[in-house]
């Protein structure tokens, strides 16, 4: 993900859509992803996550908040 955020910044991307299965088996790594997003994503990058079948427990309120 860090590389994706770096590429978004280099290419001046302002919208990143992650479609399905952000996590392989569980939400155990959500906090790690959230921290990485806050630390590494460009400030003007909006990230949208479309949950997949492995992301069933991911609720809208749990998705990335404002930086």
N, C-alpha and C positions, 0 to 999 in steps of 0.2 A: 504494500500500500504506500509506503514511503516513496518508492520509485514512481508510482502513479501520481502522487501529489507533486513530486518534483517535475514530472513531465507536464502536468497541467499548468504549473507555473511557467515553465519555459515556453509553452505553446500559447500562453495567455488564455487558457480555457477558464470559463467562468461557471460552467455547470457540469457536474459529474453525476452520472446515473449509474448506480450499481443495481443490476437486475438479477434478483434471485440468489439465494444461498450465499449470503455474506458469511455464514458460519457453516461448517461441515456437519457437525453433529449436535451442538448445543450452544447456548448463549454464554458459555463459560468465558469466552474471550471478548465479550462485548465491551467490558470496561477498558481492556487493552486497546481495542480498536478506537473507542471514543477518545482515549488519551492521545493516541497516535494522530487522530484527526485534528484534535485541538492544537497539538504541538507542531504538526508537519504540513498541514494543508495551507495553501495560500489564503490570505485573509478575505479575498473577494470570491473564493470558490464556494458555490452552493452545492451541497451533496444531497442527492435524493437516493434513498434506498427503497427498492421494491422487494419486499420480503419473498423468499422462496419457501419451498416445503420444509426445509431444515430450520427456517427462521420463525417457526410458528409462535414461539413465545415472545417475539419481538413486537412490542406495542408501539404505536405512534409516539406516545409520551416518552418512551425510552430512546427514541432516535435522537440523533445529534441535535443538541441545542445550539443556541447562538454562542459565538466565541466570546 
